[in-house]
Amino acid sequence: MKKARQYSLAFKQSLVKKMLLPGGPSAMALSKEIGISQPSLSRWVRELGQRVRPEKMGERTPEQWTSEEKVKTVLETGRLGEDELGRYLREKGIPSTWSNGKLR
């Protein structure tokens, strides 16, 4: 029987953070890339995800943003086309459903 490999907490946290970034790899994709099982990676996301989640504006609703955040977002997205707006929202961690009339 194969002995389970032990990974450090810092190593697990770095992989979880990578998966939680906007556009980050799925547990399945990362599993294939680094050779750690998908179930292990998914379990680490469940167990560690809240502690290592990158700070994003998208974790708060637009109603909870500061006035400065709202103005900055409107100015940055005002002239963006649909594709550029989608890319901006992903980078900032803002769900695209929030952009429908709430940012513009």
VOKEMI-758451 format. One record per residue (C-alpha): residue number from 1; residue in one letter; x negated, z, y negated. Coordinates in pm, whole numbers, plus 32768, in hexadecimal, padded with zeros to 4 digits. Layout:
BEGIN
<rec num="NUM" residuo="A" x="X" z="Z" y="Y"/>
...
This chain:
BEGIN
<rec num="1" residuo="M" x="8000" z="8000" y="8000"/>
<rec num="2" residuo="K" x="7F7F" z="7F9F" y="7EA9"/>
<rec num="3" residuo="K" x="7F43" z="80BC" y="7DB4"/>
<rec num="4" residuo="A" x="7FF8" z="809A" y="7C66"/>
<rec num="5" residuo="R" x="7F0F" z="8058" y="7B45"/>
<rec num="6" residuo="Q" x="7F10" z="8157" y="7A2B"/>
<rec num="7" residuo="Y" x="7F12" z="80DB" y="78C3"/>
<rec num="8" residuo="S" x="7ECA" z="81A9" y="778D"/>
<rec num="9" residuo="L" x="7FE0" z="81FD" y="769A"/>
<rec num="10" residuo="A" x="7F29" z="8140" y="7585"/>
<rec num="11" residuo="F" x="7F17" z="8008" y="7660"/>
<rec num="12" residuo="K" x="808A" z="801B" y="76B2"/>
<rec num="13" residuo="Q" x="80E3" z="8051" y="7545"/>
<rec num="14" residuo="S" x="8017" z="7F23" y="74D8"/>
<rec num="15" residuo="L" x="80CF" z="7E42" y="75D0"/>
<rec num="16" residuo="V" x="8224" z="7ECD" y="756E"/>
<rec num="17" residuo="K" x="81D8" z="7E95" y="73FD"/>
<rec num="18" residuo="K" x="8171" z="7D30" y="744C"/>
<rec num="19" residuo="M" x="82BA" z="7CEE" y="7502"/>
<rec num="20" residuo="L" x="838A" z="7D87" y="73E8"/>
<rec num="21" residuo="L" x="82F4" z="7CB3" y="72D2"/>
<rec num="22" residuo="P" x="83D3" z="7B9C" y="7250"/>
<rec num="23" residuo="G" x="8387" z="7A72" y="732C"/>
<rec num="24" residuo="G" x="82C4" z="7B50" y="741C"/>
<rec num="25" residuo="P" x="82B3" z="7AF8" y="758C"/>
<rec num="26" residuo="S" x="83BC" z="7B66" y="7682"/>
<rec num="27" residuo="A" x="835F" z="7C5B" y="7794"/>
<rec num="28" residuo="M" x="8367" z="7B39" y="788C"/>
<rec num="29" residuo="A" x="8281" z="7A5D" y="77B9"/>
<rec num="30" residuo="L" x="818B" z="7B78" y="777A"/>
<rec num="31" residuo="S" x="8193" z="7BD4" y="78EA"/>
<rec num="32" residuo="K" x="8121" z="7A77" y="7949"/>
<rec num="33" residuo="E" x="8015" z="7A7D" y="783A"/>
<rec num="34" residuo="I" x="7F74" z="7BCD" y="7890"/>
<rec num="35" residuo="G" x="7FD3" z="7C0E" y="79FB"/>
<rec num="36" residuo="I" x="80A1" z="7D4C" y="79CE"/>
<rec num="37" residuo="S" x="81F9" z="7D45" y="7A6E"/>
<rec num="38" residuo="Q" x="8326" z="7CF2" y="7997"/>
<rec num="39" residuo="P" x="83E5" z="7E29" y="7A0B"/>
<rec num="40" residuo="S" x="82C2" z="7F05" y="7998"/>
<rec num="41" residuo="L" x="82B6" z="7E5E" y="7844"/>
<rec num="42" residuo="S" x="8430" z="7E78" y="781A"/>
<rec num="43" residuo="R" x="8425" z="7FE9" y="7879"/>
<rec num="44" residuo="W" x="8314" z="8027" y="7776"/>
<rec num="45" residuo="V" x="83EC" z="7F81" y="766A"/>
<rec num="46" residuo="R" x="850F" z="8065" y="76C4"/>
<rec num="47" residuo="E" x="8434" z="819C" y="76CE"/>
<rec num="48" residuo="L" x="834D" z="8157" y="75A8"/>
<rec num="49" residuo="G" x="8404" z="805A" y="74D1"/>
<rec num="50" residuo="Q" x="848F" z="8149" y="73CE"/>
<rec num="51" residuo="R" x="833C" z="81ED" y="7395"/>
<rec num="52" residuo="V" x="8275" z="80B0" y="735B"/>
<rec num="53" residuo="R" x="8375" z="7FC7" y="72C0"/>
<rec num="54" residuo="P" x="82DD" z="7F1B" y="7191"/>
<rec num="55" residuo="E" x="8388" z="7F77" y="7049"/>
<rec num="56" residuo="K" x="8471" z="7E60" y="6FE7"/>
<rec num="57" residuo="M" x="8575" z="7E34" y="6EDB"/>
<rec num="58" residuo="G" x="865B" z="7DBF" y="6FF2"/>
<rec num="59" residuo="E" x="8678" z="7F21" y="7079"/>
<rec num="60" residuo="R" x="8751" z="7F6F" y="6F4E"/>
<rec num="61" residuo="T" x="887E" z="7EA9" y="6EDC"/>
<rec num="62" residuo="P" x="8863" z="7DEF" y="6D90"/>
<rec num="63" residuo="E" x="894A" z="7EF8" y="6CFE"/>
<rec num="64" residuo="Q" x="883B" z="7FFB" y="6D49"/>
<rec num="65" residuo="W" x="871E" z="7F36" y="6CA6"/>
<rec num="66" residuo="T" x="8695" z="7F9F" y="6B56"/>
<rec num="67" residuo="S" x="86EF" z="7ECA" y="6A27"/>
<rec num="68" residuo="E" x="858A" z="7E4A" y="6A21"/>
<rec num="69" residuo="E" x="85A0" z="7DDA" y="6B8E"/>
<rec num="70" residuo="K" x="86E6" z="7D23" y="6B4B"/>
<rec num="71" residuo="V" x="8663" z="7C6E" y="6A17"/>
<rec num="72" residuo="K" x="851D" z="7C11" y="6AC4"/>
<rec num="73" residuo="T" x="85D8" z="7B86" y="6BF1"/>
<rec num="74" residuo="V" x="86C9" z="7ABA" y="6B1E"/>
<rec num="75" residuo="L" x="85AB" z="7A2B" y="6A50"/>
<rec num="76" residuo="E" x="84DD" z="79DA" y="6B86"/>
<rec num="77" residuo="T" x="85FD" z="7932" y="6C40"/>
<rec num="78" residuo="G" x="86B8" z="7888" y="6B24"/>
<rec num="79" residuo="R" x="8624" z="772E" y="6B52"/>
<rec num="80" residuo="L" x="85D7" z="7737" y="6CC5"/>
<rec num="81" residuo="G" x="866F" z="763A" y="6DAE"/>
<rec num="82" residuo="E" x="8719" z="76A6" y="6EEE"/>
<rec num="83" residuo="D" x="85DC" z="7695" y="6FC3"/>
<rec num="84" residuo="E" x="8505" z="774B" y="6EC3"/>
<rec num="85" residuo="L" x="8611" z="7856" y="6E96"/>
<rec num="86" residuo="G" x="861D" z="788C" y="700E"/>
<rec num="87" residuo="R" x="84A3" z="78B2" y="701B"/>
<rec num="88" residuo="Y" x="84A9" z="79A6" y="6EF4"/>
<rec num="89" residuo="L" x="85B8" z="7A7A" y="6F96"/>
<rec num="90" residuo="R" x="84FA" z="7A8A" y="70E1"/>
<rec num="91" residuo="E" x="83B5" z="7AEC" y="7033"/>
<rec num="92" residuo="K" x="8464" z="7C03" y="6F76"/>
<rec num="93" residuo="G" x="852B" z="7C76" y="70A5"/>
<rec num="94" residuo="I" x="8677" z="7C2E" y="6FFB"/>
<rec num="95" residuo="P" x="8790" z="7BBC" y="70E3"/>
<rec num="96" residuo="S" x="8803" z="7A5F" y="707B"/>
<rec num="97" residuo="T" x="896D" z="7AD3" y="7079"/>
<rec num="98" residuo="W" x="891C" z="7BA6" y="6F45"/>
<rec num="99" residuo="S" x="88BB" z="7A77" y="6E7A"/>
<rec num="100" residuo="N" x="8A1A" z="79E3" y="6E7E"/>
<rec num="101" residuo="G" x="8A88" z="7A3B" y="6D1F"/>
<rec num="102" residuo="K" x="89D6" z="7B8A" y="6D16"/>
<rec num="103" residuo="L" x="8884" z="7B13" y="6C98"/>
<rec num="104" residuo="R" x="88F3" z="79F1" y="6BC2"/>
